[in-house]
Amino acid sequence: MKIKELRLLNLTIKQNDQIIYQGKAEEVPKNLKEQEYKKIYFQGVDVILEI
């Protein structure tokens, strides 16, 4: 699934254990929207995506 398909969530996007985006799903930068994630999980009220 692509990142752009997620809605109404607070996201943290990580790559190589570094946070590259943190914020609302609707505001993800264009360069990240088309990427597919390898792993998804919840941490508190946030959704964590690893790419």
C-alpha positions, 0 to 999 in steps of 0.5 A: 500500500502507498503512503498516499492511501492513508487518511486521517492519521498522525504519521511518523515515517522512518527510514533506517531508524531516522524520522524523515516525516512527522505529522498528518497523513494529508500533509505528507510531502509529495516525494514520500506519498508514492513510496510504499512502506515495509512495516506499519505499527502503532505507537501510542496514538501515532502510526509508525511507517518504516520505508 
